[in-house]
Amino acid sequence: MNKDRMMAVLRFPHLSEKSEWIADEHHQIVFHVASDANKPEIKKAVEKIFDVKVRRVCTLNVKGKRKPVRGRQGRRFGRRKGWKKAYVALEPGNDIDFLNVMSTLQ
């Protein structure tokens, strides 16, 4: 897998209260990933970019939220775009420091 594909697979880390709790309690990192990415690709990309060992990858597709849209016909509903989320479990002793990694990638 080339570097361009690795950067396309991992879009950005997902930051929320739940993802912070999962990182602290279960030693997992949550990423937004490309919708066509599979588990082996995600594992390789994380291992190469962040120089860590990955134990397991779990993925899920998040449905886009339903939002009201005003039009000429009155009130209708549209959808935001869906996306894919990956939970990456790291081996014990491995950790990702996002501040140092982002400076080395640029």
N, C-alpha and C positions, 0 to 999 in steps of 0.2 A: 504494500500500500504506500503510495507516494505522500509527500508532505501536504500537498494541496487537498487530497482526499481526507487525510487525518484532520485537517483544520475544518473541513466542511462537515465531517461527521459530528464533531463536538462543537456546538454553537456557543454556549455559555453556561456557567453554573447557575442552577436554580436556587435563588435565595429566598427563603421564607422561614417562618417560625418552625414549621414541621421539619424542613430540611436541616436547620440548625440542630434541632433535637436529635434527628437521626444521625447526624455527623458526630455528635457527642456521645450518644448512647450505643449506637450500633456500628460506628466507624465506617459509615457509608457517605458517599458524595453523590449529590443529585445534579444531573446535567440536562439541559435542553439539547436534543440531538436531531440530526436530519431524519426526516420521516422515512427515508429509504435505507437507513442504517440498520445493520443487524448486530447481534450480540458479539460475535467474534471481532467485527470491525471496531466496535466501541471499546472492547477490551484492549485490542492492539493500539488504538489511538491513545487511550489513557496511559498505557504502559510506556509508550514511546515519548509522548509529549511531557508527561510529568515525572518520568523515571521512577515508577513505583510498581509493585506487584499487585495485580488484581485477583481477588479470590472468586468473585461472582458478579454477574451483570443481570439485572432484571429490568425489563422495559415495559412501558405501557403507553397507550395512545390516549391523550387527553382530548375530549370532545370540546369543540368551540362553544362558547357561551351564547345563549339565545338573547338577542338584544332587540328592542323595539326600534322600528324605522318609520318615520313619517313620510308619507307620499301623497300623491293626488287621490288615491283611492282610500285614504284614511290611514289608520294605524295598522301596520303589518309588522312581522317579525323576520329578522335576518339572523345570520350566524356569523360569529367571528371564526377565524381560521383555527382548526385543531392543530396540535403539535404532539411530538413524541418526547417522553421523559425517560431517563435511564437512571436507575439506582445502581451505583458502582460500589461494591464492597471491597475494601482494601485488606490485604494481608496484615496481620499484627506487626507493628513496628514500622509500617509505612504511613506517611502522612503527606498531604499536599498543602504547600504554602503558596496561595494564589498570588500574593504580592511579588514574591521573587520570580515565580514562573512567568507572569505577565511581562516583567521587565526583560527577561531573557528572550521572549518570543518576538519582541519588537525590534 
